[in-house]
Amino acid sequence: MGATPPRSPLAPAAFPALPEVGGLSLATIEAGVRYEGRTDVMLARLAPGSVVAGAFTRSATRSANVLDCQAKIGTHSDEGAAIIVNSGNSNAFTGKAGDGSVSAICEAVAKATGLPASRVFTSATGVIGERLPHDRITGKVKDLTAALGSASLEDAATAIMTTDTFPKGAGTTIHIDGQPVHIAGIAKGSGMIAPDMATMLVYIFTDAAIDQPTLQTMVSALNDKTFNCITVDSDTSTSDTLLVGATGASGIRVTDTSVGFMEGLRSVMLDLAHQVVRDGEGATKFVEVSVTGAASDADARTHALAIANSPLVKTAIAGEDPNWGRVVMAVGKSGAKADRDTLSIWFGDTLVAKDGWVSPDYSEEKAAAYMKNSELVLHVDLGLGGGTAHVWTCDLTHGYIEINADYRS
């Protein structure tokens, strides 16, 4: 991989101030998994009584780490849990060696923390198809464990970056019965991003007291409206992992009727999802694709993804060209129900097409001026029913090619 790309022009001004989550301790370390001179391993220790929920890639070639996490996600132990993540190597497509790496890391963390190996969750991100030099990680586990409590969420977010140009964090504090409950999380992701869990690593923590089945139900439902609604390049990773840990340290009990908690968790997940898109490799535009009037929500989603994933649409956006004909093309190819003569398209507030033809009031000059904005909304109404969907994407630039052409070098 070449030099780190410059910070995305769509990045937030700074890493946000996040609420402190009781029952969570973090540490990072430089293990030299692939690169020198950067932290590349993160360890999170969740207090006794913590529960963990998750969502994972549906890739048929998912990594050994993902398969191991999926097998463990419903387990419980009063001792708590640990999450260890490395960057630089995804431990994917590495056969039995990959399984052995996961086992070695889990056993090392279990021994150092006093946890059962069934409560150690691992993730890896980076190059596919190269064996993970896990001894570099296991050799640092004692130091990592001794350093628990010394790292911030920003430190942890930085340690798990690959082609990311900025660390990603989001958080909120909600109140239940007048008492504060904190939610904070980090993410990594920049390329190989497509909805099918979405392609990234995400770790969210809360001090709410909640049972695992309830938390899992919430995470699964919210995932479909957040991380499964983003796309950078239509490529689904082998390593997608979302883990949400609830420590219970606040003592505030959350149930499936706790609307405030659900909304707080949704806001953190959506914020992190948007940040992944804002850091899309080579991105200069953040784009919302809004589809209404579809025959069903499922059809609306199909149309929205066809638009958001179209290289022709994305390159037109990069060139600031209001080429609405490419949106028409994307709708037509999606396979979902559409009628040429009821289709309407907006770029921002500008109606560019209506009832199957260019709008009589369409102004190319106004539309072109709108396309110069760094944040755009493309709205399509099918005129067929009540189905709606929202998807977020970015443009496709020369920068994407430059980053990915030499990723392994």
LINPE-V978489 format. One record per run of one state. SS is the DSSP state (~ for helix, > for strand, _ for the rest). FROM is the first residue (numbers start at 1). LEN is the number of residues. If there is no record, write none. Layout:
BEGIN
<<SS/FROM/LEN> <SS/FROM/LEN>>
END
This chain:
BEGIN
<<_/1/23> <>/24/6> <_/30/11> <>/41/6> <_/47/4> <>/51/6> <_/57/7> <~/64/9> <_/73/8> <>/81/9> <_/90/5> <~/95/19> <_/114/3> <~/117/3> <>/120/8> <_/128/7> <~/135/4> <_/139/2> <~/141/6> <_/147/6> <~/153/7> <_/160/8> <>/168/9> <_/177/2> <>/179/10> <_/189/12> <>/201/6> <_/207/2> <>/209/1> <_/210/2> <~/212/12> <_/224/3> <~/227/3> <>/230/1> <_/231/10> <>/241/6> <_/247/6> <>/253/1> <_/254/5> <~/259/20> <_/279/7> <>/286/9> <_/295/2> <~/297/13> <_/310/1> <~/311/8> <_/319/5> <~/324/10> <_/334/6> <~/340/3> <_/343/1> <>/344/4> <_/348/2> <>/350/5> <_/355/2> <>/357/2> <_/359/5> <~/364/7> <_/371/4> <>/375/7> <_/382/5> <>/387/8> <_/395/3> <~/398/8> <_/406/4>>
END
